[in-house]
Amino acid sequence: MLLVAAMLVMLVWLAGLYEAAQVQGRLERDAEQAVGDVRAAFTRNVQSLQALQYSDPTPNSWAIDAATMLREHRELVRLEWRDSAMHVQSHADTPFRPPVFDRMGRDNTQSDVTQACATARRFSGPAYASSYFVPLMDGLGVEVMELCLPLQRGGKLTGFVVATYALQDVLDVLVGQQMTRNYEISFTEGDGTRLALRGSARRGSRVFTAHQLMDLPGTTLVLRMDSWRGAPDLFPNVLTALVTVMSITLVSVLAVLGKDMRRRLKAEHDLADALAFRKAMEDSLVTGLRARDLHGHITYVNPAFCQMVGFTEEELLGHSIPAPYWPPESIDEYQQRQAIRLAGNVPPREGFESVFMRKDGSRFPVLIIEAPLINAQGVQSGWMSAFLDISEQRRVEELSRTSQERLQATARLATVGEMASLLSHELNQPLAAISSYATGSINLLADGPNAAQEFGSELTQAMQRIAEQAERAGKVIKSVHDFVRRRDQVRDAVAPQVLLDAILPLIHLQARKLLVRVQIEVEPGVPCVLCDRTMVEQVLLNLARNAMQAMDQPHILERVLLMRVRRVKAGGHSQWVEFSVADIGEGIAPEVQLQLFNPFFTTKAEGMGLGLSLCRTVVEQHGGALVFEPNVPQGTVFIFTLPAGAVA
């Protein structure tokens, strides 16, 4: 019933539109007829103007004939006969109104006449100029338009006939009286400005308007015709229009259905293209994709995921927990994690690492990134997961770590190589003492069988000195051995004093050679540091050696190396231990400071440029920072921090 009611309303509405279209069509035809009447009258007037020159008139006889023509044609307000130089030979004004150019003068309109005649000469026929307003003596005015007709004799231009039309009179005289009673007729410009108006102004409930262009040689006028008519009755000829409207409705419905079918086919085609495009994108990905519903069943996998785990798509779709690519030893852990996930807890955006098992049983690490799967209604329907095989990344990281360790060992070996000459001098002293005490003991024992009792105290003292010197040589060798030996990077809580004691024998070797005095200041109660002992010892040794070498200048007489350890707070309640190594050398040049920590940059002729770069890497791996600043009054201070452990 609603459909029938809607159809009836639509039928009435369409009938009203039809009646309105009829009124509009009739108005368009009347406007076209009015334009035709005006154009035909203009043509007849051109013929009459040509007849004025038929008998080779004189100016007086021409003026008489022109006055007669003006009495017969009220739409013309002035006629002029001009020679080829545009000089007026004769003229006549309409007897129905005062001369229109008395107030303004004819010279002020000379440009419009010239324009019309120039167009007429170019067309070799009548031409019109654009309309313009002429004020009258009574305070009113009239819109006029110039017509110029060229005169020729023997193929030569002899002059012009200029006729001035009043547009208001054109509407009054040339448009039928019946039209002016039923319509409001006006001449307008292209922008809608009215130039002349004629007709009744009766208003109805609805206005119908028609516009017709009247093309004239040289200009164009717009004839506007307005008709105020009431809207059609509610049921305009319903019985006659009902069948037609129903037929139109049926055809319209079929057309709509056809259009809808074409739109659906296009949508299906676009959807198929979109699916093919998405499938091509998914097949080109190296990232594995997997979708699961809220019950944990796999609903989608891409080729990259199948290739990653070694199972086919058919083997994975519909599979629930436990998944076939879970390692058997991790099933319980993974089930607990999936239970938490399926309960609605959103996983971290940065993802988490796990281990999967391929179909052949091999394991490989993966990075999993999961996000809720939201359907078109905005409801979560499952989970979408992305998988990255990080086996190669782990291999590269392990290779990088191994290379770093080897580089550290190489740097330590290079340091020991530089100290080889110092070690030979240092070991000569305890070895020479051992030799002297041993020789003296042998000499005492050679005096006789009672020498042991007689020189017992001297022999005991000699043996003690031999043991002390041997222990001293052993400590030097052990310190070098511990420094060079590769160990696993295990971070332990180590007292700062222990770190310093481990490298002091090596520092003293070079300090004695370079005449450097070493000062150690350790703040009481400083906590232990969590570090890899060997790597931090290398950092301290490298910084100390660099500081001593910076003071190896002839003009520096007082050479002091200050190594200080104290406790600092970095932020909040975090405890850090600060190590500083200060020298009183010449400092670091500004151009060197910018690239001091760059690998392979060095200011030493025999340097490799890796010392400070490795030191910064070691400190940053422990979570600290390595910086430098000027030492007052001269020199440089290198400072680095390490995380604190328990109090030493």
Secondary structure by P-SEA (a helix, b strand, c coil): caaaaaaaaaaaaaaaaaaaaaaaaaaaaaaaaaaaaaaaaaaaaaaaaaaaacccccaaaaaaaaaaaaaacccccbbbbbccccccccccccccccccccccccccaaaaaaaaaaaaaaaccbbbcbbbbbbccccbbbbbbbbbbbbbccccccbbbbbbbcaaaaaaccccaaaaaccbbbbbcccccccccccccccccbbbbbbbbbccccbbbbbbbbbbccccccccccccaaaaaaaaaaaaaaaaaaaaaaaaaaaaaaaaaaaaaaaaaaaaccbbbbbbccccccccccaaaaaacccccccccccccccccccccaaaaaaaaaaaaaccccccccccccccccccbbbbbbbbbbbbbbcccccccbbbbbbbbaaaaaaaaaaaaaaaaaaaaaaaaaaaaaaaaaaaaaaaaaaaaaaaaaaaaaaaaaccccccccaaaaaaaaaaaaaaaaaaaaaaaaaaaaaacccccccccccaaaaaaaaaaaaaaaaaaabbbbbbbbccbbbbbbcaaaaaaaaaaaaaaaaaaaaccccccbbbbbbbbbcccccccbbbbbbbbbbcccccccccccccccccccccccccccaaaaaaaaaaaacccccccccccbbbbbbbbbbbcccc
